[in-house]
Amino acid sequence: MSEASAPRMGLCLGGGGITGAMYEVGCLAALEDAFDGFRATDFDVYVGASTGSVVATALAGGLPAQRLYRALLDPADDFFPLQRQHLLRFDGRELRRVWGSALGALRRLVGSVTTRPLDLDVWHELERFTDSLPAGLFTVDALERFLDSILTRRGLPKTFAELRPRLMLVANDLDRGQRAIFGIGAIDDVPIARALAASCAVPLLYAPVRIGDRDFVAGGLGETGHVDVAVELGCDLVLMLNAMVPVRVDTGARDVPTGHGPRRRVRDKGLLWVYNQSTRMVSQARLTHGLAAYRADHPDASVLLLEPAPDDATMFMHSPMNFAVRRTILEYGYTSTMKRLRLERAPIREAFEARGLHMHAELLERG
């Protein structure tokens, strides 16, 4: 079979913060352990969005999932020494912009009060100050420098042109209101570390990343988890990992973990988690509908989806930015994937075996 017609495999990794990335590493480490001769570095195309872009870059650069898994499990291992200061650093430039715009809004308010005090609409005037809110609390500059240093230390390529296989990193162009894919087309010359920063710039938390004359924020899942990118590059089998699923709670049991003890409802975790759950619900519904439509339109492409069980609260227990719980999430990704692979008609197992990849016999017997 010629190289052009050889079956190609793609890997799409979504976001979900630090815990989402840990879940993906755990899942991929399990696949490496389960299938004889398989490595997560064997895919032909890698597509990453948000924190999934960091994992996708490491794999595309040749770092096995097992190595990432071991390094992240061991706090003494400096293979990926991410620290809190790399993630949470206030954006000084954005704070200066806020100060300047707030002064402008104040001048307009004073002008309205002095020229037409009887017609003053207080709520309308105060609304001016909403435009003075920061575009994000933190900057990804420190994260970009950290990722660039990791690429240097591990000997990984720093440009998309140097990479084989193909790597695509997804972000959103803020002013154009559309998806942007680094590694292809007009923005294929952006350094990988800068593209990673743009892909990880989650709105509200991080300010947009300026590249040229355009601003970029994290790409999210979109309607298809970006599997269309891999299919358009010739992949006929695409594995998509999504950590951001809504949790299903049994309100008759006290199984919702909170900082003040087990509770019965999601609302007991407070405002941030109510918002988090609603965001996951919208994202999950959009992804489910989008993938169903895409599969119907592309019957020759096999799209596999691997995500946490909705009735398991492990991925819902901790903040997505909590790096301290990485061991729990890594092990959950690993064990939940192994459990799924042992099912007799597991779609991933069937698809991999159709490619000549077979599970180790001892794993099947243990199941």
C-alpha positions as CSV (number, residue, x, y, z in Angstrom):
1,M,0.0,0.0,0.0
2,S,1.4,3.4,-0.9
3,E,2.1,6.1,1.7
4,A,-0.7,8.3,0.3
5,S,-3.3,5.5,0.6
6,A,-2.1,4.0,3.9
7,P,-4.6,4.1,6.7
8,R,-3.9,7.2,8.9
9,M,-4.8,7.7,12.5
10,G,-5.5,11.0,14.2
11,L,-5.7,12.0,17.9
12,C,-7.8,15.0,19.1
13,L,-7.3,16.2,22.6
14,G,-9.8,18.7,24.2
15,G,-9.2,21.0,27.2
16,G,-10.4,20.8,30.8
17,G,-7.6,22.7,32.5
18,I,-4.8,20.9,34.3
19,T,-7.0,18.0,35.4
20,G,-8.2,17.6,31.8
21,A,-4.7,17.2,30.6
22,M,-3.9,14.7,33.4
23,Y,-7.0,12.6,32.4
24,E,-5.8,12.5,28.8
25,V,-2.3,11.4,29.8
26,G,-3.7,8.6,32.0
27,C,-6.0,7.4,29.2
28,L,-3.2,7.3,26.7
29,A,-0.8,5.6,29.1
30,A,-3.4,2.9,29.5
31,L,-3.7,2.4,25.8
32,E,0.1,2.0,25.5
33,D,0.0,-0.6,28.3
34,A,-3.0,-2.4,26.9
35,F,-2.1,-2.9,23.2
36,D,1.0,-4.7,22.1
37,G,3.3,-2.5,20.0
38,F,1.2,0.7,20.3
39,R,2.6,4.0,21.4
40,A,0.7,7.3,21.6
41,T,3.4,8.7,19.4
42,D,2.2,6.5,16.5
43,F,-0.6,8.8,15.4
44,D,-0.2,10.6,12.0
45,V,-2.0,13.7,13.0
46,Y,-2.4,15.5,16.4
47,V,-5.0,18.1,17.1
48,G,-5.0,19.9,20.4
49,A,-7.2,22.5,22.0
50,S,-6.7,24.4,25.2
51,T,-4.6,22.3,27.7
52,G,-5.0,19.3,25.4
53,S,-2.6,21.2,23.0
54,V,0.2,20.8,25.5
55,V,-0.2,17.0,25.6
56,A,-0.6,16.9,21.8
57,T,2.6,18.8,21.3
58,A,4.6,16.5,23.7
59,L,3.3,13.4,21.9
60,A,3.9,14.8,18.4
61,G,7.4,15.6,19.5
62,G,8.0,11.9,20.4
63,L,7.4,11.8,24.1
64,P,5.5,8.5,25.0
65,A,2.5,8.8,27.2
66,Q,4.0,6.3,29.7
67,R,6.9,8.7,30.2
68,L,4.6,11.6,30.8
69,Y,2.5,9.5,33.1
70,R,5.5,8.5,35.3
71,A,6.9,12.0,35.4
72,L,3.6,13.6,36.5
73,L,3.0,10.9,39.1
74,D,6.3,11.6,40.8
75,P,6.6,15.0,42.4
76,A,10.4,14.6,42.5
77,D,10.6,14.1,38.7
78,D,11.5,17.4,37.0
79,F,10.5,16.2,33.6
80,F,7.6,18.7,33.5
81,P,8.2,21.0,36.5
82,L,5.1,23.2,36.2
83,Q,4.5,25.5,39.1
84,R,1.7,27.7,40.3
85,Q,3.6,30.9,39.3
86,H,3.6,29.7,35.6
87,L,-0.2,29.7,35.6
88,L,-1.4,32.5,37.9
89,R,0.4,35.8,37.2
90,F,-1.6,39.0,37.0
91,D,-1.5,40.8,33.6
92,G,0.1,44.2,34.3
93,R,-0.7,45.6,30.9
94,E,-4.3,44.7,31.2
95,L,-4.6,46.3,34.6
96,R,-3.1,49.5,33.1
97,R,-5.7,49.4,30.3
98,V,-8.5,49.0,32.9
99,W,-7.3,52.1,34.8
100,G,-7.2,54.2,31.7
101,S,-10.6,53.1,30.4
102,A,-12.2,53.5,33.8
103,L,-11.0,57.1,34.0
104,G,-12.5,57.7,30.5
105,A,-15.9,56.2,31.7
106,L,-15.7,58.4,34.9
107,R,-15.3,61.5,32.8
108,R,-18.3,60.6,30.7
109,L,-20.3,59.9,33.8
110,V,-19.4,63.3,35.3
111,G,-20.3,65.0,32.0
112,S,-23.7,63.4,32.0
113,V,-24.4,64.4,35.6
114,T,-23.4,68.0,35.0
115,T,-25.2,68.5,31.6
116,R,-28.5,66.7,32.2
117,P,-28.9,65.7,35.8
118,L,-32.7,65.4,35.6
119,D,-32.5,62.9,32.7
120,L,-29.8,60.8,34.3
121,D,-30.3,57.0,34.0
122,V,-28.0,55.7,36.8
123,W,-27.9,52.1,35.6
124,H,-27.1,53.1,32.1
125,E,-24.3,55.3,33.2
126,L,-22.9,52.7,35.5
127,E,-23.0,50.2,32.6
128,R,-20.1,52.2,31.0
129,F,-17.8,50.7,33.6
130,T,-18.5,47.1,32.5
131,D,-16.4,47.9,29.4
132,S,-13.6,48.8,31.7
133,L,-13.4,45.3,33.2
134,P,-10.2,43.4,32.4
135,A,-10.1,41.1,29.3
136,G,-8.7,38.5,31.6
137,L,-7.3,38.3,35.1
138,F,-4.0,36.6,34.3
139,T,-1.4,36.5,31.6
140,V,-0.1,33.4,29.8
141,D,3.3,35.0,29.2
142,A,4.9,33.0,32.1
143,L,3.3,29.8,30.8
144,E,4.6,30.5,27.3
145,R,8.1,31.0,28.6
146,F,7.9,27.7,30.6
147,L,6.6,25.8,27.6
148,D,9.4,27.2,25.4
149,S,12.0,26.1,28.0
150,I,10.4,22.6,28.1
151,L,10.7,22.3,24.3
152,T,14.3,23.3,24.5
153,R,15.2,21.0,27.4
154,R,13.5,18.0,25.9
155,G,14.9,18.6,22.4
156,L,11.4,19.1,20.8
157,P,10.9,21.1,17.7
158,K,9.9,24.7,18.2
159,T,8.2,25.3,14.8
160,F,5.4,23.4,13.1
161,A,7.6,22.9,9.9
162,E,10.1,20.8,11.9
163,L,7.5,18.4,13.2
164,R,6.6,15.0,11.7
165,P,3.8,13.9,12.2
166,R,1.4,16.8,11.7
167,L,0.5,19.0,14.7
168,M,-2.5,21.3,14.7
169,L,-3.3,23.6,17.6
170,V,-6.7,25.2,17.9
171,A,-7.6,28.6,19.2
172,N,-10.4,31.2,18.5
173,D,-9.8,34.4,16.6
174,L,-11.5,36.9,19.0
175,D,-12.2,39.7,16.5
176,R,-13.1,37.5,13.5
177,G,-15.3,35.2,15.7
178,Q,-14.0,32.0,14.1
179,R,-11.7,29.1,14.7
180,A,-8.0,29.5,14.0
181,I,-5.7,26.5,13.5
182,F,-2.0,27.0,14.1
183,G,0.1,24.7,12.0
184,I,-1.7,25.1,8.7
185,G,-2.5,28.0,6.3
186,A,-1.6,31.6,7.0
187,I,-0.6,31.1,10.6
188,D,1.6,28.0,10.2
189,D,4.8,30.1,10.9
190,V,3.8,31.0,14.5
191,P,6.3,29.5,17.0
192,I,4.8,26.4,18.8
193,A,5.2,27.9,22.3
194,R,3.3,31.1,21.2
195,A,0.5,29.0,19.6
196,L,0.3,26.9,22.8
197,A,-0.2,30.1,24.8
198,A,-3.0,31.2,22.5
199,S,-4.7,27.8,22.7
200,C,-4.5,27.8,26.5
201,A,-5.8,31.4,27.0
202,V,-9.2,30.4,28.6
203,P,-11.5,33.4,28.6
204,L,-12.2,35.2,31.9
205,L,-9.1,33.5,33.5
206,Y,-6.5,34.7,30.9
207,A,-6.3,37.8,28.7
208,P,-6.3,37.1,24.9
209,V,-2.9,36.5,23.3
210,R,-1.9,39.0,20.6
211,I,-0.2,37.5,17.6
212,G,0.5,40.1,14.8
213,D,-2.6,42.3,14.7
214,R,-5.0,39.6,16.0
215,D,-6.1,38.4,19.4
216,F,-6.7,34.7,20.2
217,V,-8.3,32.8,23.1
218,A,-8.7,29.1,23.9
219,G,-10.5,27.1,21.2
220,G,-12.7,24.8,23.3
221,L,-14.3,21.7,21.8
222,G,-16.4,23.2,19.1
223,E,-19.1,21.2,17.4
224,T,-17.0,18.2,16.5
225,G,-14.1,18.2,19.0
226,H,-12.0,19.3,15.9
227,V,-12.0,15.8,14.5
228,D,-12.8,17.4,11.1
229,V,-9.3,18.8,11.1
230,A,-7.7,15.3,11.3
231,V,-10.2,13.8,8.8
232,E,-9.4,16.6,6.3
233,L,-5.7,15.7,6.6
234,G,-6.4,12.1,5.5
235,C,-7.2,10.3,8.8
236,D,-9.8,7.5,8.6
237,L,-9.6,6.7,12.3
238,V,-9.7,9.5,14.8
239,L,-9.6,9.1,18.6
240,M,-11.1,12.1,20.5
241,L,-10.5,12.5,24.3
242,N,-12.9,14.8,26.2
243,A,-12.6,15.4,29.9
244,M,-15.3,18.0,30.2
245,V,-18.5,16.0,30.8
246,P,-21.3,17.1,33.2
247,V,-21.7,15.0,36.3
248,R,-25.0,13.2,37.1
249,V,-25.9,13.4,40.8
250,D,-28.2,11.1,42.7
251,T,-29.9,13.6,45.0
252,G,-30.9,10.8,47.3
253,A,-27.3,10.2,48.3
254,R,-24.6,12.5,49.8
255,D,-22.0,11.9,47.1
256,V,-21.2,15.4,45.9
257,P,-17.7,16.3,47.3
258,T,-17.4,19.8,48.6
259,G,-15.0,21.7,50.8
260,H,-17.5,21.5,53.7
261,G,-18.3,17.8,53.4
262,P,-20.4,15.5,51.2
263,R,-23.6,17.0,49.9
264,R,-26.6,16.1,47.8
265,R,-26.6,18.7,45.0
266,V,-24.3,20.5,42.6
267,R,-25.5,23.8,43.9
268,D,-23.8,23.0,47.3
269,K,-20.4,23.5,45.6
270,G,-21.3,27.1,45.0
271,L,-21.4,29.6,42.2
272,L,-18.3,28.5,40.3
273,W,-19.4,24.9,40.1
274,V,-22.9,25.8,39.1
275,Y,-21.4,27.7,36.2
276,N,-18.9,24.9,35.5
277,Q,-21.7,22.3,35.3
278,S,-23.9,24.5,33.0
279,T,-20.9,25.1,30.7
280,R,-20.2,21.3,30.6
281,M,-23.9,20.6,29.8
282,V,-23.9,23.0,26.8
283,S,-20.5,21.8,25.6
284,Q,-21.5,18.1,25.9
285,A,-24.8,18.6,24.1
286,R,-23.1,20.5,21.3
287,L,-20.4,17.9,20.9
288,T,-22.8,15.0,20.9
289,H,-25.0,16.5,18.3
290,G,-22.0,17.7,16.2
291,L,-20.3,14.3,16.2
292,A,-23.5,12.5,15.2
293,A,-24.0,14.8,12.3
294,Y,-20.3,14.6,11.3
295,R,-20.4,10.8,11.4
296,A,-23.5,10.7,9.2
297,D,-21.8,13.0,6.6
298,H,-18.5,11.1,6.7
299,P,-19.3,7.4,7.0
300,D,-15.8,6.3,5.8
301,A,-14.2,8.0,8.9
302,S,-14.3,6.1,12.2
303,V,-14.6,8.6,15.1
304,L,-14.0,7.2,18.6
305,L,-14.9,9.2,21.7
306,L,-13.3,8.5,25.1
307,E,-14.5,10.5,28.1
308,P,-15.3,10.0,31.8
309,A,-18.4,8.3,33.0
310,P,-21.1,10.9,33.8
311,D,-22.0,9.2,37.1
312,D,-18.4,9.3,38.4
313,A,-17.6,12.5,40.3
314,T,-13.8,12.1,40.2
315,M,-13.3,14.7,37.4
316,F,-15.8,17.0,39.0
317,M,-14.2,16.9,42.5
318,H,-11.4,19.4,42.0
319,S,-10.8,22.7,40.3
320,P,-9.6,22.2,36.7
321,M,-6.5,24.3,37.6
322,N,-5.6,22.1,40.6
323,F,-2.1,20.7,39.8
324,A,-1.8,19.2,43.3
325,V,-4.4,16.5,42.5
326,R,-2.6,15.3,39.4
327,R,-1.9,11.8,40.8
328,T,-5.7,11.1,41.5
329,I,-6.7,12.3,38.0
330,L,-3.9,10.4,36.2
331,E,-4.8,7.2,38.0
332,Y,-8.5,7.7,37.2
333,G,-7.8,8.2,33.5
334,Y,-5.7,5.0,33.5
335,T,-8.0,2.7,35.4
336,S,-11.2,3.9,33.8
337,T,-9.7,3.3,30.4
338,M,-8.5,-0.2,31.3
339,K,-11.9,-1.0,32.6
340,R,-13.6,0.1,29.4
341,L,-11.1,-1.8,27.2
342,R,-11.9,-5.0,29.0
343,L,-15.6,-4.8,27.9
344,E,-16.2,-7.4,25.2
345,R,-17.4,-5.0,22.5
346,A,-15.5,-1.9,23.5
347,P,-15.5,0.4,20.3
348,I,-11.9,1.5,20.9
349,R,-10.7,-2.1,21.3
350,E,-12.6,-3.2,18.2
351,A,-11.2,-0.3,16.1
352,F,-7.6,-0.9,17.3
353,E,-7.8,-4.7,16.7
354,A,-9.1,-4.0,13.2
355,R,-5.7,-2.1,12.7
356,G,-3.8,-5.2,13.8
357,L,-3.3,-3.9,17.4
358,H,-4.2,-6.5,20.0
359,M,-4.6,-6.3,23.7
360,H,-2.2,-8.3,25.9
361,A,-3.7,-11.7,26.8
362,E,-3.1,-11.3,30.5
363,L,-5.2,-8.1,30.5
364,L,-8.1,-9.9,29.0
365,E,-7.8,-12.8,31.4
366,R,-7.6,-10.4,34.3
367,G,-10.8,-8.8,33.1
